[in-house]
Amino acid sequence: MKKYFGTDGIRGEANRDLTPELALRLGRAAVIAFGGPGCRIVVGRDTRQSGPMLQDALVAGLLSQGATVFLAGVIPTPAVAFLTEEFEATSGVVISASHNQFSDNGIKFFGPGGVKLPDDVEQAIEKQFEQGDGPGDGGPLGEVAAIEDAEGLYVAHLLECVNFDLEGYKVVLDCANGAAYRVCPRAFLKLGATVETLSIEPDGRNINKNCGSTHPETVIRLVKSWGADMGFALDGDADRCICVDETGEVRDGDFVMSMVAGYLKEHDLLHPPLVVSTVMSNLGFYHALGEMGVVSEQTRVGDRYVLERMMETGALLGGEQSGHIIFGEHASTGDGTLTALMVAGIVRDTRRTLSSLCQNMKKYPQVLLNVRPKSGRRLKPDMSVWVLIEKYESELGERGRILVRSSGTEPVERVMVEATSESKAREVAGAIADAILAELDH
């Protein structure tokens, strides 16, 4: 059981939970876990106010154990994964709290090839972290260098992944005042798109604030008022993307995976005919894949687990409803900008609208509630609330689905219910949420 690492690295309130002292110790521990002096480590961050503070502390820890550090600056998470592979580095580190508010931050690691670390390696880092709270060992010092034009290298990589232009297409881009505020517009403009940008003026405190993938409302309004062909909203570290079609309808990761799978299957490019998603995907998504003759596999929540299964099965496509989409031929993690480019490319190649391309999936009404007990207690397998959940599962049968899990990034219990009507989904989700609070706060 991991003590510090959650679903996506170590995350918490900056300067309270996630302090410079912790980052320093974590840097030292990581180098030891990765084999000691000589490790090559790429470091990037998003636009949060706390980013420079945590980066400097982390890098100090890395250097104190003899690592060679390559600084990528403000850059998306998937760019760090790409640069880790490009520089043949031992690891890549991203300082970001993804879609969280600016006051939070996080530290997450990639291994060789830009793949997120497996649980056992994170456990090894935690072990070293807990043992290494004293002064340094007086060993060799590492070296640090800035990567020249890291953004340009990443954009060039993105453009190598596509073989089309977007001349004549009007695209809205919301960059969440985050890590992709320069690279995402740069990529679309290089392909000839006419672009309207939102949230590209980060000030350290406005990342994800009423913008980005968790707040696509402004994209919706601009797509409709400007008559755009499509819109895309990224999150703070740009590893996820939420799409908006030309009618202003939000299309999440399930719609994207369904659309891409349909396109690849039609062009005989989906080998094997398999898509990997997490347990959070909508029931309608699985029905859509079945009608196409495409097999679906589910993993636990987290794009790292999706990628692990993709690598095991050879799947080319996988992702999460939240907008983390992995294109196995081009990336080792979710990539919001690449997802936006791929969706735009399919729209262009088919000469169809995004809304029509999404018609192959009918979404079941879904209700997601975050239950935050005052006690701070978490759900356990022997609690009586599971009896109630089994009762509702039996009642819904094949016409619905229930998923209850503890979040790996926040102290909340997540309740997801799908049913044939939204009212039924809300009724069941509300009853389960009430039961969880009653049991955990009694």
Buried (B, 14 or more C-beta within 10 A) or exposed (E): EEEBBBBBBBBBBBBEEBBBEBBBBBBBBBBBBBEEBBBBBBBBBBBBBBBEBBBEBBBBBBBBBBBBBBBBBBBBBBBBBBBBBBBEBBBBBBBBBBBBEBBBBBBBBBBBEBBBBEEEBBBBBBBBBEEBEEEEEEEEEBEBEEBEEBBEBBBEBBBEBBEBEBEEBBBBBBBBBBBBBBBBBBBBBBBEBBBBBBBBEBEBEBBBBEBBBBBBBBBBBBBBEBEBBBBBBBBBBBBBBBBBBBEBBBBBBBBBBBBBBBBBBEEEEBEEBBBBBBBBBBBBBBBBBEEBEBBBBBBBBBBBBBBBBBBEBEBBBBBBBBBBBBBBEBBBBBBBBBBBBBBBBBBBEBEEBBBEBBBBBEBBBBBBBEBEBEEEBEBEEEBEBBEBBEEBBEEBEEEBBBBBBEBBBBEBBBBBBBBEEBEBBBBBBBBBBBBBBEBBEE
